Amino acid sequence: MEFGHPIIYINIAYIKQVLLTLPLPVPKAPFPPLASHDPVPLAPGRGGAILSPPNANGSLSCRPQVNFTVDQIRAIMDKKSNIRNMSVIAHVDHGKSTLTDSLVCKAGIIASARAGETRFTDTRKDEQERCITIKSTAISLYYELSENDLAFIKQCKEGSGFLINLIDSPGHVDFSSEVTAALRVTDGALVVVDCVSGVCVQTETVLRQAIAERIKPVLMMNKMDRALLELQLEPEELYLTFQRIVENVNVIISTYGEGESGPMGNIMIDPVIGTVGFGSGLHGWAFTLKQFAEMYVAKFASKGEKTKLNPADRAKKVEDMMKKLWGDKYFDPSTGKFSKTATNAEGKKLPRTFSQLILDPIFKIFDAIMNFKKEETAKLIEKLDIKLDTEDKEKEGKPLLKAVMRRWLPAGDALLQMITIHLPSPVTAQKYRCELLYEGPPDDEAALGVKSCDPKGPLVMYISKMVPTSDKGRFYAFGRVFSGIVSTGQKVRIMGPNYTPGKKEDLYLKPIQRTILMMGRYVEPIEDVPCGNIVGLVGVDQFLVKTGTITTFEHAHNMRVMKFSVSPVVRVAVEAKNPADLPKLVEGLKRLAKSDPMVQCIIEESGEHIIAGAGELHLEICLKDLEEDHACIPLKKSDPVVSYRETVSEESSQLCLSKSPNKHNRLFMKARPFPDGLAEDIDKGDVSSRQELKQRARYLAEKYEWDVAEARKIWCFGPDGTGPNILVDVTKGVQYLNEIKDSVVAGFQWATKEGVLCEENLRGARFDIHDVTLHADAIHRGGGQIIPTARRVLYASALTAQPRLMEPIYLVEIQCPEQVVGGIYGVLNRKRGHVFEESQVAGTPMFVVKAYLPVNESFGFTADLRSNTGGQAFPQCVFDHWQILPGDPFDSTSRPSQVVGETRKRKGLKEGIPPLDNFLDKL
C-alpha cells in the first residue's frame, strides 16, 4: 500500500473473536459479506473500508448495509423487470474485486441472520496469499433509484427498488472458464479497464466471450488516481487516453458483435449515453458524465429558472448536457457558452468541455490537497458542497484526498446507477438470448417460457457450475432460472450435457432437496425462486458432473453447452504416495472434476490418473485443491506434460484397403487435411453435427470450396461426435451401406480419439469412404467385424497421408518498460517463440510485445522472463491455436519423433510408430 502500512490478512472468524474480546459496542448488523473471496487488508487503501477505525465515541463504524429478511428478498425477486444479473470482468489486476467492494459497501444485502442457520464458509487461503480471485462468487445488492434517476431507464420497470445479482469473476486467464460460467447466468457485464495500461489481451478475451453470449457491456475506467498521481498527465492527455480506451473497446465490440441490425441493437459503449464510468476503485470514487451533467444542469438552472422540473423533463435536460461534455465540444468561460469550434470569435483557444468542466475540478482538488494548500482546499470543499465529518477534517494528504473524493463522487452510486439504467433486465435480455441459450425448436413451450421470462411457464434452469459446501464432497449446484419457478421438493428432470431428447441417457427424474440463496459466503434457505434469478440447489450434485439443464417440461431440449475460450492442454499425472489411498484419490478426482468448470480428469489405459488444465497456475491450484480438500491424501505428481494433436499434411498416397477379420468385408478409404480455418470453425461451433444439413453443406461449399454433394454426406464429426475431424461418404451405389454406418462411425470415433502415432487426438483430418464391399449375410457384417476394420483402414489412410504432430501455442502479451524489450527477445528466442507485434502504449513509457510461444516451452517462462528483465516484464499467456510441429515423425533425429517416442513410452505403448503393413491389406 502507498503508506507503507503492513497489510495484515485476517480471516473473518478471527475478527469476530477479536471484536468479542473488545469492550466496544459491536454494530447490530451481521458482518457484510465480502465481495468475492478477497483478502481483508486491515490497512487503509482497499475500496470501501469494510471496518473503519473507531469513531470519536469509540464504536466501530460500518457502512449502512441493507438488512432484509428472506421474505422481503423473495418479494423483490418477483419484480423481474427490476432485476439485473451482471458480472464484473477484466484483465488480471485491473481492480475488479476492489471495485466490487465499493458496490457491496453501498448496497450489499445481508439476509438478517436467522441465528445458527447461516454458515460462514472460510475464505480461500490461496486467494489471500496471491491476491487474485480464483473462483467467481455471487452476491446480491439492493439499490433504490430516486424518482429523478428512474426517468433515465428506457426499458419497463416496476417500482424503484432494484435487485442486482453481481458475480465477481477472476481475471487471470487460467481461470477464464470461471468467467464463462459466470457470463452464462448473467445478462450484463461491467468491463473494468485500468486506464494506465489500457485494453489488454485478457480484456479482449473476456469481452469477446461476453459478446458471443449476447451480454451487454458497460465500461469502467479504473485507477484514475494513478493517472493523476503517478503519470501526472495533463487534462487533454488524460482525455485522449480515455478516448483511446473507449475506441479500443468499441473495436472489439464491433469485431465480434452482430452490428446495429443484430437482435441486441447498438451495444457500443459511449460516455455521452452514460455507459462509461471513470474513477478509482481503491479510493472509492467514480462518476459517469450523468453525475456532472446533473451538477451543471442544477447550476445553470439556479441562475435563471425558479420552477422545479418534473423528472422526465429534467432527464431530457441532463441528457442534452451529457452530449456537450464529451468529444470535440468546447466551452468559452468568458461568455459561458458551448461551442463546436476550438477557437472563439477573438481567435482565443478554447478548452475542451470534458477537460474544463469535469477534469479541471478534479485536478484542482488533487493539486490543492496533495500540495497541502490548506486555504484553497477549504474553499474547494465549501464550493463543491462536500460535507466532511470532524474526523476527516483533521486528515491531510492522501487520506484527506480519499475522504473528499469519496464524499463528492461516491463510486457505489455512480456504478449502481450505470448498472440499473443501462444493463438489461432478464425480461429484456432473454428475448434475444433465448436462441443462443436453448437448443430445441424456437417455438416449443420451454423456448417460449425462456423468451418471455414467464414465471407461469415450465421450469427451465441452467446449472453453470458447482460450488463446494462446508460438507466435504457435497456441492451446491449454482445456476439461473430462465423460465418458471424452482421450489424445494419439486420433481424435476435433471439433464446432463450428453442428454438427447427422447433417450434415457444422462437423464434423472428427482426432487430438488432444497433451494437456497447464495449470498457471497452466506447461504439462506428459501421456499422457491422465480425466473430471472440466480439460485443454488442442494442435492443435484449427485446427478450432474459440472453443468446441466433442469426442467419440468417433458420434451425439453438442453440449454446449449458453454464454449470455453481456453482448452485444457497441460496435463499432470498423479498417484497416491501410499497405494492403499487409491480409492480416496479416485473419489477426490471425481470431486475435483465437479468443482472446476474446465479441468479434465482422465484415466489412461496404463492406469495412470491424468489431470488436464489450462496452464501452470490452473493446474497448481487444482492439485492443491485435490490434495487438501478433495482427496485429503499426500500425492506424487509428475512434471507437467503438454497434450499434442495428430494430423495429416497431404492426401493419402494410395487408396487404402482393410479386410474384416472374416475376410468377407472390405473398406476403401483415403485421408486428406482440412483447408485452413475449418478446424477452428468446428471448435467455435460454426460448423457442427447439430446444424441443418443443407445449411452446413452450403457453408462448407461457399467458404471452403467443398463439393456440395459430398458436404451433404458427412457421416459424423469426431472424436466425441463434435471434434475437428470429419468422416465423409463419397461412395456411389453401395449395397447395405447404411447398415454398417453405426459400426464405421464407432471405429472413426475410436481412431480419432487415439491416433496412430502416439494415441493423441486427431485434428483437422478428413476421411473419405471411397468404396465398400460387404457380405450379403447380415450376420457376417456385424459390429465385431466392421469396427476394428474401420479403425485399421483409418490408421492406414493417416499413415499414407504424411502424418504430423501439432502442438498447442500460447499468445503471450508482455507489458514492459522500453529499456528491457531486448531481454524479452532473448528469452523468447530461447523458447522457440516469435514476436509478431510490438507497440508503445500511447501516453506511457510502456511497451506491449505480443508473441506466439509453444505451451511446451512455457513452463517456468514467467520466472525466466522476470529474471532477464529485472522483474519489470509482466506476461499473460492465453491458449491461441494449434500449430504443426516442424519435422517428420518418421525421421529419428527430428523433434516430433522424440515427442512421439516420449509419449508412447509414457503411455506404456510399444516402441516406435506401428508400420503401415499392420493396417493395410492386399486385395
N, C-alpha and C positions, 0 to 999 in steps of 0.2 A: 504494500500500500504506500501511498505517497508520503505518509507521515513517518514511515519507518516504525510504525507500531508492529509488534509481533502479531501475527494472526493466530488466534488460538482457536482450533477447531474443537467444538464441544458437542457432544451428542445431546439430543433433546432431553433424554431421561436424566442426564446429569444436570442440566439447567434446572429441571423441575426439583431435583434433590436439593440443589443449592438454594433455590428460592424457598423451599420449605424450611431450611435452617435459618434463613434471614428473618429478622423481626420486621419485615416490610409487609404492608398490605398488598396482597397479590391481586392483579386485575381479575374481575369476575369471569370474563370470557375465557374459555379454554385457549390454549396457545394456538396462534394461527398456524395452519398447515403451511409448511414452507413450500415455495414454488419449486417443483421438480425435486430431485433429491439433492439439493445443493448444500454446500457447506454453510455453516453459520459462523462466519468470522465475527468474533465479538470485537471488531475494531471499526471505527468509522470508515465508511467507504463502500459498503455494499448498499445497493439501492434500497430505499425504504427501510430504515433501520427497524429490524423486527423487534429488538429490545433496545429502546434508547436508554441513556443513562438516567439515574433517578432525578426527579424534578426537585425544585427547591423544597417542596414539602416531603421529599423522601420516598414518594411512591414511584413504582415503576410505570413509565408511560408506554402504552402500546397503542398503535393506530386503531381507530374505531373499526371493529370487524362486524360484519353484518351477521347477526345471530338469528337463525331460523330453525324452527322445528322441521322435522321431515315432512309433516303435512303441508307446511307452507311452501316448501320447495316443490312438493308434488303438485301443488296448485299452480305454481308458475310454469311447470312443465307442460300443462295443457295449452298454454298460450303459444302455439307453435310458431306464430309469426314473430314472437319476441325472443326466440332462442337464437343464439349464434354459436355454431360449433367452429372453433378455429384453432389452428396450430401455429406455433412460433417456429419459423425455420430460418436457418442462416448457416454461414460458413463457421467453422470451429473458432471459438474465441472472439466472436463479434459481439458477444454480450447478450445472448438470448435470456439466460437464466436470471441475470442481473435485472434485465428489463421486466421479466415476468414478476420478480419480487415487487416492483413498484405497483404492478397491477393488483397483485394479491393483497398488498398492504392497503390498497384503496378499497377493494371490494370483495375480498375473499369471503366466501360463505363458510361458516362452521356450523354444522348442524349442532344445536345445543346438546351437549353430550348427555345421552341417557346413561347415567352412571354405570360403569362396569361393562358397557357393551362396546364402547369404542376401542378398537385395538390400535395401538400406536406402533406401526412396524418401524423397525430401525432403519436409519439411512444406510445406503450402500457405502461402506467404508472406502472402497476404491474410488468412488466418485469424489469423496472429500479429498483424498490424498492427491489425486491427479487434477482436481479442479475442473473436471469435464463432466458433462451429462452423458450417461451411458444408456439408461432406459428412458423412454418417454413416459411422462406422468400426466394424468389428467387432474384438473382442479376446476371447481365451479365458482364463478363470480356472479354477484348480483349487482346491477347498476341501474339507477334511476335517471332518466334524462329529464331535464326541465322542459316545460312546455315549449320554450323557445327553440330548444335543440330538436325536439320531435319534428318540427316543421321541415327539417332537412331530409328526413327519411323518405325515400321515393317509393319503397315497397309497402305492402299493407302492414299495419301494426295494431296491437291490442293493448291499450294502457301504456304506462310509462316505465314499467319495470322490465329489465332485460336479464335473462339468464344466459351467461356466457360460459360455455364449456371450453376451457383452454387446455391445449395439450402442449407442454414444453417438450421439444424433441431434441435429440442430440445433434451436434453439428459435425462431429467427426465422421469422416467418410466411411470408416469401417463399420459404423452403426447406421448406415443410411437405410438399412432395412427397417429399423425402428421408425424412421421418418415416413417410409412408405406406409407402414401400418397406421401411423398417426394420420396421414393425409386421407386415407380411405374413409375414416369416420368423420372427417371434418369437411366444411364447405368453403371456408375462407382461410387465408394464411397471412400472418404478419411476417413479412420478409425483413429481417434485420441486416443492415449493411453497415460496416464500420466505415465512416466517411473518410478515414485516413487511408485505409488500404483498398477501399473500393470493392467492386464486384469481383469475387474470387471464384475459383473453379468449383468449389462446393456450393456456393450460392447458386451457380448456374445449374448444377446437378439437381439440387432440391427444388429449384424453381421450375425446372423442366418437368420433374416428376409431378409437381403441383398442377401445372398446366395440362399435362397429359390426363390427370384425374378430373379436369374441369373444376379447378379450385380457384376462387378469385383472390388475387393478391392485393395487399396494401403494403406500402414500404415504410420502414422506419430507418432514418439515418442516425446511427448511434455514435457515441464517442465524440460529440461536438466539442466537449471540454478539451479533448486532446488537440483538436484542430486549432483551438484558440490559444491554449497554454503552451503546447509543445511546438507546433509548427508555426505559431504566430502568423497565421495567414491574414491578409488584408480582406475586407468585406467582399471586394469584387472577386478575388481569387477563390474565396470560400463559395461564393455564388456559382462560379464556374465549376468548382468541384462537385457541388450538389447537382448542377445541371447535367454534368457528365455521367454521374451515377444514375440519374433518372433515365438518361438516354440509354445507357448500357442495359438497365433492367428492361426497358421497353423493347430493345433489340431482341433480348431473349424471349420476351412475351410474344413478339410478332413472329419470331422464327418458329416457335413451337406451338403457338396458339392457332386458332381457326379463323382469325380475322374478324372484322366487324360484322360480317354477314353470318358468322357462326351462331350457334344457339345461345352463347353467353353474351353476344353483342360485344361492345368495346370494353376490354378489360385492361387497357393500357393505364398505367398509373400517371397521375398528373397533379402537381401541387395545387393547381387552380381549382380542381374539383374538391381537393381536400383528402386525396388518398395517399399523401406523402407526409410523414411526420419527421420532425428534426429534434434532436436533443441529446441528453446524456443519461443513460440508464443508471450509471454509477452515482451521479449526483442527484438523480431523481427528478429531473425537469425535462419537459418536452413540449412541443407545440406543433400545430398544423397552421396553415395560413388562416384557417377559420378563427382561431383564437385572436390573432392580431386584427383580422378584418372586423371582428366584433368590437375590439377596443376602439378602432378608428371610427367605425360607424357611430358608436356611442359618443365619441369625442366631437365628431363633426355635427352630430345631431344636437348636442347640448349647446352648440353655438347659436343655432338658428331655431329649429322647431321645438316647441314645448310639448306637442301632443305625443302620447305614448303609442308606439306602433303595435299592431297585432302580430302574433308570431309569424304568420305567413309572409306579411309584407317585410317584416324585419329580416326573415331568412333571405328574401329576394335581394334586399339591400346588401346583406353580408356577402351573398354570392357574387353580386356585381363588384363589390370591393375586392373580393379574392382574385378576380380576373386581373385587377390592376396591380396586384402585389407580386407578380412573377413574370419572367420573360423580359422582353425589351420594352418595358414601360418605365417612364422617368417621372421624377417629382420635382417641381420647381418650388423651393421653400419660400422664395420671395413673394410669389402670388398664391401659394397654397394650392396650386392646380396640378393635375396629372397631365403628362404629355407623352406622345408616342415617339418624339424625336429626342436625340441625346443632347441637343443644344437648345437654349431658349432664344427669344427674339433678339436679345443683345449679343448672341453668339457665345454666351457663357455655357460651359459644360455642365450638364445636369446629372445628379446622382441617380442611379437605378432605384426604383421604388423598394425592391427587396433589400438592397443594402441600406438605404436611407431609413426606411420605416420599420424594418424588422431587425436587421443585424446591428444597426447603429446603437439602439438602446442596449442590446445585449453586450456589445463591445464596451460601451461606456461603463456598464456595471462591472464587467470583468476588470477593466482598467482601473476604475476607482478603488475597488476592493483589494485587488492584488498589489496595487502600489500604495496601499494604506493611506488613501486620501480621505480622511475622516469626514470633513465638511461635505465634500462632493457626494460621498456615499450617503450621508444622511439626507441630502437634498433629493437624490435619485429615489431613495426608498420612499420618501414622502410623496414625490411627484407621481410615482408609479402606484401609490396607494398600497404598499406592501405592509401587512401587519406582522410584526415580529414580536415574540414574547420576550420577557426580560432576559431569560437565559440566552436567547440567540443574540440579543443586542450586545452582550459582552464579548462575543467572539470577534476574531478578526482573521484576515487572510482566507485561506481556502474554506475552513469551516463556515465562516460567515457567508462566503460566496454560495456554498451549497444551500444554506438556510434561506438566503434571499431568493435564489433561483427556484428553489423548491416551492416557496410560498407563492411566487409570482406566476410561474408556469408549471403547475404540478403535472408530472408525467402521467399519473394514473388517469386524470380526467381527459387529457388530450388523446391518449391512446384509446381509452374506452369509448370516447365519443367517435373516434375514427372507426373503431370496430363496429359499434352499433349502427352507425349511419351508413357505412359503405359496404360492410360484408353482408352476404345474403342470408336470409333465414332458411331453415330446411324447406319451407314451403316453396320459396323461390328457387332454391338450388336443385331440389330433387326433380323439378320439371325437366331441366336439361342434363342432369347427371344420370337419370334413370337408364338411358340407352347404353351408357358405358358400364353401369353397375350390374345390370341384370342380363343374364344370358338367354333367357327364354324369349318367347314371342312378345312383341311390344304391346299386345293388346289383351294378354290374359289377366286374370284377377290380380295376381301378385304385381305385375308391372303397373297396372292402373293404380293400385294401392300405393306403390312407391312413388309414382309420378305425382300423385296429388297429396302425398304425405297424409294419408287418411287413417285416423285412429280407429275407424269402424271397419277398415279393410282387413284382409287376412294378415297375420303376423309375418313380417319378413324382417330378418335381422342378420347383420353380418358380424361375425366374430373376427377381429383383425389380429388379436394376439392373446397370449396367456400371461397373466400376472401372478407371480408366486405368492402364496399366502404364508402366514406365520406357521401354518400347519405343514410340516415337512412333506414335500411330494404332492401337495394339492395346489390347484391353481384356480384363480378366478378367470372366467372367460370374459374378455373385455371387448365390447363392440358397440354398435349403434343400431337402434331400432329405426327401420326405414318406413315401415307401414304397420298398422295395427297396434296392439298393446301387449307387452310381455308382462306376465304376472307370476307370482310364486305359485308353484303347484300345477301350472298349466301344462297340458300334454302337448308336446311338440315333435316335429320331425327334425332330427339333427343330421344335417347332410355334410359330409366331408368333401374335400375338393375333387375326389375321384367319382363322386356320385353322378350317374346319368339317369334322367327321368325314366321311370318305368322299370328300372332294375333295383335289386335289393342291396347292391354293394355300397359300402360306405354310408349306410342309412340306419339311423336308430330312432325308434319311437319311444320317447322317455319323457317323464315330467321334469320340469325345472325345479330344483330343490328350493332355491331362494334367489330373489333378485336383490341386488344391493347397489347402493350409490357409491361411486368411487370419489372420495374427496381428498385428493393428494394422498395423504397417508392414512386417513380415516376410512373405514367402511361403515355404512349405515344400512341396516335392512330397510327395505321399502316394499310396500304391497305390490305395486305394479308401475310400469313406466311406459308412457305413450310414445308414439313415433316422433322422430326428430331429436331424441335424446340419446345420451351416451350412458351405458349401464354396464354393470358387471353381473355375471351369473355364477351361481355356485352349483357344482355337481355336473357340469357339462364337460369338464376337462377329461373325464374318463373316456369320452367318445370321440373327441377331436384331437388331432395332433397339434396343429398350430392355428389354423383358420378354418372357417366353415360357415354354412348358412343355417339359420334356424327359422322354421316356418310352420304355419298350421295349414297351409294350402296344399292339397294333395298333389296337384300337378305342377308344383313349383319347380323351376329350374334353379341352378345355383347362382349366387352372385359371382361375378367374374373374379378369378384368382388375381392376386396382386402381382404386378410385374416389378421385380427388383432391378434397380439400375446397376447394382454390382452383382457379381456372381461368385460363389464360393470356390476360389481357385487355390487356396493354400491349405494343405492338409497335414495333420499330425497323427501319428499312430500312438495310442495309449494302451497301457496294460497295467493291471494292478501289481503293486510291489509284492503283495502276498497273494499267491494264486487262489487261496481259499476265498478271497474277496470278489472273485469274478462275478457272482450273481449281483452283488451290490453295484459293480461297475456297469453291468448291463442295465440295471434299473436306473442308475444315475444318468446314463446316456439317453435313456428314454425321456427323463425329466428335462435334460438339457435341450433336447430337440424341441420340447414343448415351449420352453421359456424364451427361446430366441427365435425371432421370425425367420432367420435365414440359415442358421447353422445346419449342416447335414451330418448325421451320424451313420456310418456305413460299416457293415461287417464284410471284410474281404473273404474270398474263398479260403485263404490260408488261415482264417480265424482271427485275423488282426482286426482291432477296432480302430476305425479311422474317423477323425473329426475334421470336417472341411469348413473353412471360414473365409471371410472376405479379405483378411490381411493379418499381419502380425499382431496388431493390437487387439483385433477382434478375437483371434484365437487365444491370446494370452488371457483375456477376460473370461472367455468360455472355459478354458482349462481351470482357471482359478475357481469359477463357479462350480465346476464339476467336482473339483477336489474338496471344496469347503462346504458347499451347500447341497449338492445333489447326490453324490456318491458317498461323501464323507470318508474316503479312504485314501491312503498315500498312493500316488500314481507314478509310473515311469513313462516319460514322454520321449518320443523320438524327435530328431530335428525336423523343422518344418519342410515339407516337400511340396512341389507345385504340381497341379494337375496339368496334364497335356491333352491335346486332342489329336486324333489321326485324321488325315485327309488324303485325297488323291490329287495329282497335279496335271495329269493328261488323260485322254481317253484310253481305255484298255487297248493293249496292242493286239489282242486277238479275242474272238468270241469264246467265252469260257463255258465249258460244259461240265456238269456233275451228274452222276447217276445215283439213284437211290440205292440203299443197301441191298434191295432185292433185284436190282438191275432192270426193273421194268419201267422206271420213270426217268426222264431226262429233263434238265433245266439248262437253258442257254441264256447267259447274261453278259452285260458289259457295264463298266462304271465310267463316269466322267465327272470332272469337277463342276461346281456351280459357277455361274457368272458372278462377278464381284457384286457384293451388296445383298445377294439373295439370302444368305445365311443370317445376316443382321435383320433383314425384314422378317424372317421367321421368328427370330428371338423377340423382336418387338411385337409380334403378333399381327403384322400387316398381311402376312400370308399364313393361314393356319388351317388345320383339319376341320375346324368348325365353320369355315366360310361356306357360302353358297358356291356350288360347283362352277357355274358359268362365270360368276363374278371373279373367282380366283383364276380361272383359265384366261380371262380377258386381261387381268392384271399381269400375269406371267408373260402373255404374248406381247403386250404393249411395252412393258418395262424391260423384259429380259429376252425378248425375241424367241420365245418358245414356240413350238408348233402347237396351234390351238387344240388339234385333235389329241396330241399327247398330253397337253396340260389338263385336259378333261379326264384323262385316265390315270390320274395319280392314285395309287392304291393307299399309301399311307406315309406319314412322317415318322421319323424315329431318331433317337431312342425315346421310349416312354410315350410314343404316339404324338409327340409335339416337337421333337428335336429337329435340328437343322440338316436332316438328310431326307431324301425322297426316293420312294420306290415307284417306278412308272411302268405301266404295261404297254409295250409297243408291239405286242403280238398281233397277228392277223388270223382270224378264224380258227382258234384252237378249241378243241372239244373239252368239255368238263373243266374249263379253266376256273370258273367261279367256285367249284367245289374245293379246290386246293388253295383258294385265296387266303383263308384264315391261317393255314399252315405256313404259307410263304411269308405272310406278314409277321407271324411269330418268329420265324427264322431271321427275318430282317431286323426286328427289334433286338434280337439276341446279338446279331452280328454288329449292329451299330452301337450297342452298349459296350461290347467288348471287342475292340478292333483287333486286326490280325497282328499288328506289330508288337504291341505290349498291353493288350486288353484295356486301352483307354477308349473313351467315347469317340465315335467318328463325328466329323463336322464337315459340312459343305460337299457331300458326295451325292451324286445322283446315280441310281442303279436302274438300268433298263432291262426288262424281261423281254428277250427277243423271240424265243420260241420255247415251247414245252411239248414233250410227247408223254402221254400218260397211258397207263394201263386201263383197259376198258372196264375192268372189275373194280368197283369202289373199294373193296376190302384191301386191294394191293396199293392203294394210294392214300392211305390214312396219314395222320399227323406224324406217326413214328417214322414213316418213310420220307415224308416231304420236308419236315422241319430241318433235320440235320443236313439234308441235301441242299436246301436253300442257303443255309449258313455257309456250307462249303463253297458253293458257287459264288456267293457274295465275297468271301475271302479271296477266292481265286481272281475275281474281277478286280478287287482292290490291289492285289499284288501285281497284276499286269498293268496297272494304271499309274505307275511311278508313285507309290505311297510316300507321304511325307508326314513329319510331325509338326504340330502347331503349338506355340507356347503363348500364354496369356501376357498381355502388355499393359503396364500402367501408364496413365497420363500423369506426369508429375508437374506440379506447378510450384515453383520455388520463388519466394519473395526474399530479396536481399538488398543491401546497400551496394552501390556501384563498384566499390573497390574490391569486393570479394567474388565478383562474377567469374573471374579466372579460375578460382578454386573449384567452382561448381563444374566447369567444363572438364577439369581434370578428373573429378570423381565420376562424372557421367561416362567419360571415355573408358575408364577402367571397368565400368559396369555394363558395357555394351549398350549404353543409352545414346540417343541422339537428340540434340536440341532442334526444335523446328520453329521456335518463335522467341523473340526477346524484345521486351518493350519497357519503356520507363513509365512509371505511374505519374501522370501529369501533376505538377504542383508538389511533388515529394521527391526526395533523393532515392527512392526505392526503385529497384528493377524487378520485373517479373520475367522469369525464364520458364518456358514450357518445353517439356521434353518427353520422349517415349522411353520407358525403362522396362526391360523384361522383369516380370514378377520374380522369376528365379534369382535375379541379382538384387532384389530389393531388401533382402534380409540384412539388417544392420546398416542399411543405406543412410537412414537419418543420422545415426551416430557418426558415421564416416563423414557425412556432409558437414556436420557441425564442427567436427574436429579440424576439417580443412578450411573452414571459413571463420574460425574463431567464434563459433556459436551464433553467427549473425544470419544464417540462412534457414528459412522455415519451409520444409517441403510438405506437400499434400499429395498423396497418391490416390488416384481413382482408377479402378479397372476400366480399360477403354476398349480393347479389341483383341482378337486372336491373330497371330501372325505366323507364317510358315518359318520354321527354324531352318536356316540355310544349310544345305548339305544333304547327302543321300544316306538314309539309314542302313543301306547295304554295304556302304564303304566303311570298313572297320576303323578308319582313322578319324571319321567325321564326328562332330558334336552330337547329331541325332542318334548315331549308332551307340555312342556312350550312354545317352539318356535311355534308349531302349534297353540296353544291357542292364543298367541300374534298376530300371523299373521292373523288368522281368525278374531280376534277382529278388527285389523287394516283395514281389507278389508270389514268389515261390513257383515261377513258371520254368519250363525247360530253357536252357541257354540258347541264345540265337533265335532269329526270326524263323518260323517254320518254312521249309521250302515249298515252292509252288506245287510240286508233284503231289504233296499231301492232299491238295484240294481239287486239282484238275484231273479230269478223266479223259481217256481217249475214246473216240467214237466206237 
